[in-house]
């Protein structure tokens, strides 16, 4: 959540995720399937009002970190509730 770094920012990268805090979201595997495993991101910040781009950042980062094709169903949860499951290609 600390990014983008100076070089990334200079290249035009931005983030829609909230700044601050030292706790990173936890990613857990909920179940595994041959085509698309299910992942759950537990964020230390409220997720209900996150912009769509922020949710997509979390979903796609977790999906591609888990598998090179990015094929995973990802649920994002925070202290204020859980968002509907999403896929990076959605």
C-alpha positions as CSV (number, residue, x, y, z in Angstrom):
1,X,0.0,0.0,0.0
2,X,3.0,2.3,0.1
3,X,3.3,2.6,-3.7
4,X,3.8,3.9,-6.1
5,X,7.4,4.6,-5.4
6,X,9.2,7.7,-6.8
7,X,10.3,5.9,-10.0
8,X,6.8,4.5,-10.6
9,X,5.2,7.8,-9.9
10,X,7.6,9.5,-12.3
11,X,6.5,7.0,-14.9
12,X,2.8,7.9,-14.3
13,X,1.7,5.2,-12.0
14,X,-0.9,6.2,-9.4
15,X,-3.0,4.5,-6.7
16,X,-6.6,4.8,-5.6
17,X,-5.9,3.0,-2.3
18,X,-6.0,4.8,1.0
19,X,-2.6,6.1,2.3
20,X,-1.3,5.7,5.8
21,X,-1.3,2.9,8.2
22,X,1.4,0.2,8.5
23,X,-0.7,-2.9,8.3
24,X,-0.9,-4.5,4.9
25,X,-4.0,-6.5,3.8
26,X,-3.8,-10.2,4.4
27,X,-4.6,-12.6,1.5
28,X,-6.0,-16.0,2.3
29,X,-6.9,-18.9,0.0
30,X,-10.6,-19.9,0.7
31,X,-10.7,-22.9,-1.6
32,X,-8.8,-24.2,-4.6
33,X,-10.2,-25.3,-7.9
34,X,-8.5,-26.3,-11.1
35,X,-9.6,-23.2,-13.0
36,X,-9.9,-20.4,-10.5
37,X,-8.9,-20.5,-6.8
38,X,-10.8,-18.3,-4.4
39,X,-8.9,-15.7,-2.5
40,X,-10.0,-13.4,0.4
41,X,-8.3,-10.1,1.1
42,X,-8.7,-8.8,4.6
43,X,-8.0,-5.1,4.5
44,X,-7.2,-3.1,7.7
45,X,-9.3,-0.2,6.3
46,X,-13.0,0.2,5.4
47,X,-13.8,-1.1,1.9
48,X,-17.4,-0.1,1.3
49,X,-16.7,3.3,-0.2
50,X,-13.5,2.4,-2.1
51,X,-13.5,3.6,-5.7
52,X,-13.8,0.9,-8.3
53,X,-10.2,1.4,-9.3
54,X,-9.0,0.8,-5.8
55,X,-11.0,-2.5,-5.6
56,X,-9.6,-3.5,-9.0
57,X,-6.1,-2.8,-7.8
58,X,-6.5,-5.1,-4.8
59,X,-8.3,-7.8,-6.8
60,X,-5.8,-7.8,-9.7
61,X,-2.7,-7.6,-7.5
62,X,-3.8,-10.5,-5.4
63,X,-4.9,-12.6,-8.4
64,X,-1.7,-12.2,-10.3
65,X,0.4,-12.6,-7.2
66,X,-1.3,-15.9,-6.6
67,X,-1.2,-17.2,-10.2
68,X,0.6,-16.0,-13.4
69,X,-2.7,-15.9,-15.4
70,X,-4.5,-13.9,-12.7
71,X,-7.4,-16.2,-12.8
72,X,-8.8,-16.2,-9.3
73,X,-12.1,-15.1,-7.7
74,X,-11.2,-12.5,-5.1
75,X,-13.3,-11.2,-2.2
76,X,-12.3,-8.0,-0.5
77,X,-13.3,-7.6,3.2
78,X,-12.7,-4.8,5.6
79,X,-13.9,-3.8,9.1
80,X,-17.1,-2.4,7.5
81,X,-18.1,-5.5,5.5
82,X,-17.3,-7.6,2.5
83,X,-17.6,-6.7,-1.2
84,X,-19.0,-9.1,-3.8
85,X,-16.4,-11.5,-5.2
86,X,-14.7,-10.2,-8.4
87,X,-12.1,-11.4,-11.0
88,X,-9.4,-9.3,-12.5
89,X,-10.9,-9.8,-16.0
90,X,-14.3,-8.5,-14.9
